[in-house]
Amino acid sequence: MSDNLAIPIEAGVDDMPSTSAKVTDTLDKVTEQDFPMKVTEQDFPMRETKICSIRFNAFTSAIGFVMLWGFAAYCMVDPKNANTTLTAWRNLVSRNFTWFYIGANPAFSFFLVYITYRYGDIKLGLPHEKPEFSDTSYFAMIFSAGVAVGLFFYGVSEPLWHRASHWFVESGYRSQDEVDQWAIMLTAYHWGFAGWSPYVVMALASGLATYRYGLPLTVRSTMYAIFGNYTWGWIGDIIDGFSIVTTVAGVCTSLGLGTMQIIAGLQVLGLLDSDSKTANVVVIWIVTAIATVSVVSGLHYGIKFLSQLGFGIGMVLLGLVFLMDNTVFLTNLMVQTTGYYFQWAIFQLPFWTDAFGQLTDGEGRAPIGASATWWLESWTVFYMAWWTAWSCFVGLFIARISRGRTIKEVVIYCFIAPMLYSIIWFCVFGGVGIRQARQATELNLLGSTYFNNTAHFQVDGNPTCYDVPQGSVETMVGGKVTEIFVNKMLGVTPVCEFDSTKSTAAMFNVLNSFVGFGPFLTALSLVAVTIYFVTSSDSGSLVVDTISTNGREDHHVIQRIFWALTEGLVATALLVSGGSDALGALQAASIVGGLPLCLFLFLMCISIKQMCEYARANPDSTKLPDPSVGGWKMPIFGGIFNVIEWIVSFGSVHEERITLGMDKPTSSQVVGFFQGLLLPFILLHSALSLNDPRGLNKVLNLVTSFVYFVLFVAWIVFYSLGYSNSGYSALGWVCFLLKACILTNVRLSLRRKFAIRGNIVGDFFASSFAYPQTLYQIVEQSKASEESHKENDEYDA
């Protein structure tokens, strides 16, 4: 992990790299009047391959191509084993990293509140730039790219799912009213701040880097404040390549959900008999073809128009359902859910890992009242992973359309407004779904109680739906006629209980309950889902095109088509491998793919803060300073790792990186790395001795080195014995952490001595997981300081 986490505000800002791939940072052709302080075209030393008029980063594109197409081929050739492997990966990540996924999300949310409070007036662009899109178009595009397909898929079904299985329900002492309200609130939590915080972190980091400081619109640019000129080499290539993979994985999850929803709607309309794999594949490729046409037409035509159209249709559908059902009940539910959200979904739920509920039998699981162990993994962990996997795609897309807006505006439109809209959406559709499910249960009970037949009101051929009498129902009770049911909502029938085996039909059950309007509403929802489906695909393709071309925005049509087809292929592969459990395969892809990206988002938070600090101190500057100025002589990610640059460049390293010594490791760096890896205590003693030229702490240095040696050996021995007894593994980890603490203290002391920027967190991670590099780093820094002192002494003499 980098320790150059702070941008040197006092340093110069003209040390930017130049040459190689030209990356224009203008959003579109604009006039000088619109953008009086335009960012000029910059050159960055990134890898670029040119074939005719097609330009792309071969290494970055190869990462995405090999991983995505290889994965798709594996899923199609051996779908059974592929699904088993995906499930095993998902279980492994969920079992070991639930705490990380759950804890990271509120950290992002609180960071956004802090950054908005401190730096809300800073623009994603130059001080005098104005927003390119109107507020309505801006929100419509954000919403369409961010969550739209999912709202239709989960709008009714998720609250109904949450009426069972989780810890709140299983407690055994909650009333049905409490359970149903909690179901709505849980859904709103998943789609509120929790869903949008990763998006906004990515958007702010990329928007500031690109439109404030003229860096390419790629994920790697968000890391410049940390990695400096290494951003344009192999490190940046890997970041961008992996971002392509996670973007496509996240988009394909959405495409899969959209396909399943469209298939269910076509079945309701009687246009399709079954939801076979063939039907799913056909739908995916029809929509992929439409999305390809849209992405080829560009941002200002296809994507903008479709986003506005889809959002408009969604609003019409939302308004109709709100007014056709029990409007007073739904309004009450919105107000009540808002209160619940601010009470529970700000502090408690974002940190809820269901620790006791995740204990299995034999580990101390509660005999009664414990939630199903699958629930948290299938819902909250999946959502946190899905949002993270989508953050590259949605975050870069938001940055792409946010030029000229302040941080405060971005947070309001992309963080606060979507949360409020989600509450409204789920209260309407989820509220109607729950109300009708309760009414169906009521009719079931009436049939059993008064007619000795639970199916008395049941729809023929559909055991979960009930016809609602369109008048009052009377029967003989105790020898006299008694009114047992009064219909206060004429024109709403049938109503359905939730069938978990047909969860995709839940939305259409609600829409078809409005007599005379069912087919129209169903068709309208299918149009909206298809449009949102297309906007997710074309927006994702646009972002992947941008990343694979080093931030260029003038992509060749062949590139746009290629990545759009790649998304369709991977989505098809996931549905084919998943079979009957297609949703499980989609969830597994997001949970596994989002894990490394979650760490990147934390680094982006650091980068955002540094860029904001520099913007506040230097409001007229359009270039970021080189973070290596005033840093370690050899960064943690340099040294021996420079060999990767030489390998991926096939020996032809860019001349600028050769000048900066980033082309390949020196012999001393290679020897130093392996000495640090195998004999770390020797390097530690060398570093301590170099910083104690008078020998005042000779004994202490020897003792410190000896203790480090003992802990190093004990770590290896105990960890090796851990296969026979887990207690030895625990001892091994303790030794590992103790030796890391020793090295952290040494590094911290030397960093302060040499006035090198950094923090204790960076010191600890470097000393723990990159200890060979850290040891050689402090030795090299100490030698450089000693040589500098000698030169100064000679000069003074």
N, C-alpha and C positions, 0 to 999 in steps of 0.2 A: 504494500500500500504506500502511496506517495506521502511524503512528508512536506512537500512544497505546496501546502494547502492554501497559503495566503498569497494574494497578488501583491507584489511590491509597489505600493502606491507611489513611493518616492522614485522608482526606477523610470527609465525612459520608455517611451512607447513606440519607438521606431525600429525595434529589433524584430520585426516580423519577417518570416521567411518569404522568399519569392523564387519562382521558376516553376517549370513543369505545368501540370494541368491547370488551365484557366477556369476559374469558377466564378461566374458572375453572381453577385449577390443582390441584384435588383429583382424585385418581385415580378413586375411586369413593366411594360413600357409606360412610363409616367412622365408628366411634364414637369418642368422646373418649378412651375407655380405650385403644383401639388406637393412636390417634395423639394423644398428649397435647399436642403442639405443632404443631397443624395450621397449614398455610400458609393465610392468608386470601385471599379473592377480590380480584384486582387489576384495574385498568383500564389499558389501554395504547392510545395513539393510533394504532391501525392502521386501515387502510381496511376497511370492512365494508358489504356490501350485504345488505339484508333483503327477501326476497320471501315474503310470508306468514310461515310459520314456518321458512323456510330462510334461514340466515345463512352468508355466505361472503365471502372477500376476492376481489373481482371481478378486480383486476389480476393477482394471483397465479394464480387459477384460469384466467384468460384465457391466460396464458403456457402453462400445461400443456395447456389445451384446444386452442389453436391449433396448437401444435407437434406434439402427439401425434395429433390427428385429421387435421391437414394431412399429416403424415408417413404415416399409415395410408392416406389417400386416394391419395397419390402412389404408394405401393407397389402398391396394388390397380389403379389405372388404368394405370400403366406399369411393370409388375413387372420387365421386362428392364432398362430404364434405371435403375430404382431400385436393383437389385442391383449394377449397374455402378458407380453413384455410391457406394453403401455400401462396396464393395470399394476404390474409390479413396480414400475418406476413411480407411478402416482402414489402408491401405498408407501414406498420408501420415503419420498419427499414429504408426504403428509405426516407420517409418523415422526420424522426427525426435525421438520422445519415449520410445523404449525406455529410455534412461538414467534418465528421470524416473520412469516407472512402476516400474522395477526398484529404483532407489535409494530411492524414497519408502517402500516397504514395510518394509524393516528399520529405517528411521528411526522409523516408528510403533511397531514392536515394542520397540525399545530405549527409546523414550519411555515406553511402558507399564510396562516394568520399573522405570524410574527413578521414575515417579509412584507406583507401588505401594510402592516402598521408602520414599519420603519421606512419602507422604500416604495410605497404605493404610487407615488407620483412619477417614478422613472418609467420612461417609455420603452417599448420594444421597437426601437427605431431611434432616429435622431430627434432632438427636442422639438423641432417645428413640423415634423411629419404628421399627417392626418390619416385616420383609418381609411382603408381602401373600400371596405364594404359597409353597407348600412347596418344598423343594429339588428334589424329583423333578419336580413340575409345572413349576417354573422352568426346569430344564435341558431338559425335553421341549419346551417352547414355544420356547426359544432354538434348539435343534437343528433343530426342524421348520421354523422360519422361515429359519434361516441357510444350511443346506447340504443338507438331506435329499434333495431330488429329484436333485441332482447326484451324490450318493453312489451312487444306484441306476444312474444313467446311465453314470457313469465308474468304478464300483466294480471291474468286471472289464476293461472295454475300455481304460482309460487305461494301466495297467501293461503291457498287451499292445502298445499303440501304442508305448510307450517302449522296446520291445525293438529298435527300429530308428530310424534317421534323425538322432538327436541326436549331439552331439560325443563323448560317452562311447563310443557304439557304433562310430562311424566311425573311431575312433583306430586300430583294426586289431590291437591287441595285448591286448585284454581277453578273458578266458575267458567262456564263456556263463554261468557261475555269477555272475561279476562283473556282467555286463550285466543279468541278471535281477534281481539285488539292487538295482542302481542304478535299474532301472525302478520298483521298489516305492518306493524312497527318494525319487525325483523326484516320484512321485504324492503321497506323504506330505508332502513339502515344499509342494506346491501347495495342499494342503488343511489344513495345520497352522497355525502362527503366521501365515504369510503371508496366509491367508484371513481370519483373525479379527481381526487388528490394526486394519484400518479400521473394522470394526464397533464394536470396543470404544472407539476414540477418539470416534466419534460418540455412543455410548451414555453415556460419562462426561461429555462436554461438555453434552449435552442433559439428562441426569439431574441434574447439579449445578445447571445454570441453572434448571431447572423445579422440582425437588423440594427443593432446598436454598435457592434464592433466589426462588421464586415467579414466574418468568418463564413465558410460554406454552410449551407443548410443541411447538415448531417449530424448524426448522433455524436460522432467523434468531436465535433466542435464544442460541445458542451463540456468536454474534459480538458480544453486547452489550459484553463487556469490551474490545472493539476499536473498534466503531463507535458505542457509546453510544446516544444518542437517535436517531441516524440509522437504527438497527436497525428502528425502527417505521415508517420511511418507504419510499421507493422502493428503497433498497438491500436492505432486508429482503424486500420484495416480490419482487425479482428472485432473491434467494437461495432463497426458498421456491418460487417458480415453477420455477426450474431444478431444484430438488430433486425436485419432482413429476415432471418429465420423466425425470431419471436414475433415479428409483425405479421408474417404470413400465418404462423400458428394461431395467433389471436384472431385474425380476420377469418380464418377457416372455421374456427369455433362458431363465430357469428353466422357464417355461410351455412354451416351445418344446421344450426338452430332454425335459420330462416327457411331452409329446405323442408325440414320436418313440419314447420308451421304451414307452409304453402300446401304440402301434401295433405295435411289434415283438413285444410279449408276446401280443397278440391274434392275431397271425399264427402264433406258435408253438402256441397253443392251438387253431388251426384255425378261429377265429371271424372271421377277416378274410383276404381273399385278397391284397390289395395295400396299399401305403402311399401311396395317391393323395393329392392335395391335398384332395380332398373328405373323405377319412377323417380327415386331420389337423385340418381345420376343424371337423368334427363333434365330435371328441374335445375340442378346445379349448372349444367352446361348451357341451358337456355339463358339463365340469368347472367352467367359469365360472359356470354356473347353480347348481351345488352350492355353489361358493365364495360366490356372492351370498347364498344362504340363510344360510350360516355367518356372514358378516360382518354381516348384518342382525341375527342373534341376539346378537352382541356378543362381548366378550373372555372373559367368565367362563363362557359356555355353549358356543358353537360352537367358537371357536378353541382354548380350553383342552382341551375334550373330544377334539377331533380330533388335537391335538398329542400328547396322552397315548396315544391309540389307535394313531396312526401309529408313535410311538416304540416302543410295546410290540410291535407286529407286526414292526418292524425288528429288535428284539432277539431275538425268537423265530426269525426267519429267519437272523440271524447265528449264533445258537447251534446251530441245526440243521446248517447248512453246516459249521461248525467241528467238530462231532462226527461228521458223516457222512463227511468226507474224512479226510485224513491228519493227525490231531490233533497228533501229536508234531512233524511237519514244520511245521505252522502255528504252534505254540507257539515252536519254535526261530526261525522267521522273525520273529515279533513281537519277541523279545529282540534279535535281530540287527539288525533295522530300527531299533529304538529307539537302539541304539548308533550306527548310521550317521547317523540323524537328528541326534543331538546333535553328531556330529563334522562333518557336512557342511552341514546345513540351518540352522545358526544364523549362521554367518559367511560361508562361501564361496558357497553357492548363492544366498542372498538378494541378492548383489551381482553375480551372473554375468549379463553381457549378451551373452556369446558374440561379443565384439567382432571377433575375427579371422574367425570363422565367418560373420559377416554381410557380409563383403566379397564382392562379386560378381565375376564374370569381368571382367577388365580393370582391377580395382582392387587386384589382388594376392592373389586368392583362392588358397588352397592347392590344388595339383593333385590331391592325394589326402588323405584323412583329414578333410576339412572336413565339418561337419554341414550338412544341408539348410538353406538360408536361410529356409525357411518355418517351421521348427520352433519357434523362439523366439517368433515372432509368434503362431503358432496355439496355443501352449500357455502359456508363462509370462507373456507380455505380456497375452494374453487373460485369464488368471486374475487378474492384478493389476488389470486394468481392470474385470473382472466384480465382484470383491470391492469395489472402490471404488464402482462404480455401485450396488451393493446396500447400501452403507454407510448411506445415508439411511434406507432402509426397515428394514433389520435393526437399525441403531443406535438409531433412534427407538423401534422395537418393544421392544428390550432395555431402554431407559430406561423405557418405559411400564410394564414389569413388574418393574423393579428398585428401586422406591421402598422405602426403609428398609434397603437393603443397603449395605455399605461398599464402597469402591473395591477393596479386596483380594478381597472375595467376588465381585464382578463379574468381576474379572480371572481368578480361579480357575475360575469356571463358564463364562465366555465366551471364554477365551483358552487356558488350560492344559488343562482337561478336554476341550474339543473336539479339541485336537491329539492327545491320547492316544487318544481314541475313533477318530479318523481313522486313526491307525496300526493300531489293532486291525482296523477295518473293511477297510482295503485289504490288510492282511496276510492276512485270511481270504479275501475274495472275489478280490482280485488274486492272492494266493498260489495259490489253487486254480486260477484261470484259467491262470496261468503253468505250474503243475505239469502240468495236463492238456494244455496246448499242447506241452510238452516230451515228454509221453507219446505224443501224437499223432505227433510227429516221430520218436520211437523206433519206433513201429509202422510208419511209412512206410519207415524204414530197414531194419527187419526184413523187410518185404515185398520190398524191392528186393534185399537181400543173399541171402536164403534161398529166395525164391520167384520171383525175377526179375520182380516185379510190385509197384510201389509202391502199387497199389490193392488189394492182397491183403486187408487188414483194413478197407478203406474202406467206409463206410456207403453203401448203394445210393442214388444220386441226390444225394449230398452229398459233394463232393470234398474238403472240409476236415475232415470228422469220421471217426473210426475206431472200430470196435467193439473193445472191449478183451476179449480171451479171458478167460472166467471160470474158467480153470484153466491149468495149465502147457501150453506148446506145445513139441512135440518134432518133430525132422526129422532126416533122414540128413545127417550131416556127416562126410566122410572115411570113408564106408563103415560108420559106426555111428550109432546113434540118440543124438541130443544134445538136451538141453533148452535151448531158446533164449529162452524167456520164462516167467517165473513171476509170476503175478498175486498180489500181496499186498494188494490192495484190491478184494475181491469186492463186486459190487453198484454199481460206479461205471463206467458206460459209456452212451453213447459219449463219447469225448473229442475235442475239436476244436482245430485250429489257428486262428489269428486271421485272419479275413477282414476287411480294412480297409474293404471296400465294404459290409459289413453289421455295422458295429461295434456297433449297437444290439442285435444278437442275442447278443453275447458273454455278457451276464449270464444269459440264458435257456439258452444252451448249457451253462453250468455247472449251473444248477438242474435241467435235464433229464437230466443225467448220473447222477443218483441214482435207480437203478432202482426203480420203484414209487412214487416220491415226486415225480417231475418235474412232472406237471400240478398237483399240490397246491402245491408250492413256487412254481411260476410264477404261479398264481392268487393266492397269498398276497403275492407281490412286487407284483403289479399292484394289489392292494388298498392296499398300503403306499404305492406310488408315487402312486396317485390321492389318497390322504389327504394326503400331503405336498404334492402338487400343489395341492390345495384350500387347505391352510394357508398356502402361499406366496402364493396369490392373495388370500385373505381378509385375511391380515396386511398385505399390501401395500396393499390397499384401505383398511384401517383407518388406516394411517399417512398415506396421501394425503388421506383425509378430514380427518384432524387438521390437516395442514399447510394445506389449502385453506380451513379455517375459523378460521385464526389461533390454532390450538392448542386449540380447543374439543373437548370429548370427548362432547358430546351432539349427535351429528350426526343430521340428518334422514335417514330411510330412503331418500329419493330420491337424496340425495348419495352414500350408500354404494353404491346400485345403479349410479349413473352411473359412478363410478370403477372399479367391478368390471367393468362392460361395456367401459370404455375399455381396460383391460388385455387383455381378450379380443380386442378389435378390433386392437390394435397387435400382439399375438402372432400373430394370423391374418395380418396384413399382412406381417410378417417372413417367415413360412413361405411365403406366396404369392409374395413377391418373390424369395425364395431358391431356390424350385423344388427341383431336385435337390441344390443346395448350400444347403439351409435352415440347416444348422449354421453355415456361413460367414456368412450374413446375420445370424444371432443374435450371433455373435462380433463382427462389425463394429459392431453397435449398442452393445455394451458397451464396446468399445475407444474409440469416439469419444465416447460419453456420459460416460465416467468421467474423462476428462482434466481438465476444469475443477474437478470435485469433488475431485480429488486435492490441488489447491492449497487449497481450503477446509479440508481435513483438517489441513493444516499450521497454518492460522490457529486451528483448534480446539485444537490442542496448546498453543498460546500461551495461549488462553483458559482451558483446563483448569488450567494451572499458576497463572495469576493467581487463579482462583477458589479453588484449593486453598490458596494463600498467604493469601488473605483469610480463608478459613474457619479456618485454623490461628491466625491472629492475632485473629480476632473470632468465637469459637465460638458465641456466642449471637445473632449477627446473622442476619437473614433477608432482608436486602436488599443488593444490590450497589451500591457507590457509582458515581456518574456518572464515567466515564473521561475526560470532557472537562475536568474540574476539574484545573487545573494543566497543561493541554495547550496546543497551539497555538491562537492566536486563531481562525484559519481552518484546519480540517482539510483534508487533501488531497482528501477526497471531498466537500467542501463547495464554497463559492464558486459558480463557474459551473455546477457540476453540480446546484445547487439548482433549476435550470430544469426538470430531469426531474421533480422533485416537483410543480412547478406544472402540468406537462403531464399527468402521469398522474392528477392530481386535478382536471383540467379547470378549473383556475383557482380551485377551492374547496378550498384547503389547510386542513388541520386547524388550529384556532386555537392549539394548543400549539406547533406547528412554526412558525407565524407569530411567536409570542412569542420563540422561540429563534432567529429569523432563518434558518430552514431552508426558507422557502416559495419564494423566488426569488432569483436573484443581484442584487447591486447593480450599478449602472453601472460603478463602479470595479473590481469583480471581473471583469466581462466584459472591460473594456479591459485590465486587468492580465493576464488569461489570454492574450489574443491578442498582447499585447506580449511576454509570456514565450514564446509559441509562435514568433513571427516575429523578435523582436529580444531574445533572452534576455540578451545581454551588457549591455544597458542596465539591465535590472532588477538584474542581478548587481552592477553598479557602484553602483547606488543602495543596495542592501543593504549593501555593504561601506562605503560612505561614511557611511551612517546610524549604523553601529557604530564609526565612527572620527571623532567630532565634532571632535577637535583636529587632524585631518589628519596624524597622525604616520606613517601608512602610505599616504599619498596615491599615491606612486609604485608601491608594491606593488599597491595596488588597481587602478591603471590597467593594470599589466602583466598581472595576473590576468584582468581583464575582456577585455583584448586577446587573450590566449591562448585564452580561452573562445570569443571571436568567431572566431578562426582555425579552431579545432577544429569549431565549429558549421558553418561554411561548408564546410570540408573533408569533414565527414560527409555533407552533402547532395550535394556534387559527386561524391565517390568512389562513393557508393552508387548514384547515378544512372548512373555509368559501368559499374556492375557487370553490367549486362545484356550487355555486350560482352566482359567479362573478369572472372571471379570474383575475381581478385586485387584489383580495385578495391573490390569488396564487402568483402573482408577489411580493406582499409585504412579503409573507411568505418566498419566496426564498431570498429576500434581507436580512431578519432577519437571515436566516440560514447562508448566506455567511458572514454576519458581525460577528456572534458568532464564525464561523470558523476562521475568521481572528484574533480574540482575542486569541483563543486557539493556533493558529499557532505561534503567537508572543511569547506566553508563552513557547511553546515547543521548538521553535528556541533558545530562551534565555537559557533554561535549557540544551539543547543539546550542546551549546557552553560552558556553564559553566562546564559540565561534560566531555567535549572533546569527544563527541560521533559523529561518522561519519554520514553524511546525507546531505540533501539539503532542501531548502525552498519549493521546489515542493512536495517532500515527506511529509514534515511537513504539508503542506496545505491539501493534500488529506487525510492524516491520521486524521487531525483535523476536516475534513468535514464529511467523510463517515464512519469513525471508531472512532468517538469521545468518546464512552464509554471506548473502549480499550485504547485510547490515554490518557484519564484522569487518569485511573488507572495506566497506564504505567509510567507517570511522578511522580505520588505519590509514587509508589514503588521505582523508581530510587532515589527520594529525600530521602526516608527513608533509603535506602541502603547507600547513601552517608553520611547521618547523623550518622548512626551506625558505619560507617568506621571512621569518624572523632572522635567519642567517643573512639573507640578502640585505635586509634593513640594517643589520649590525655592520655588515661590510660597507654599506653606503655611508652610514654614520661615521665609520672609522676613516 
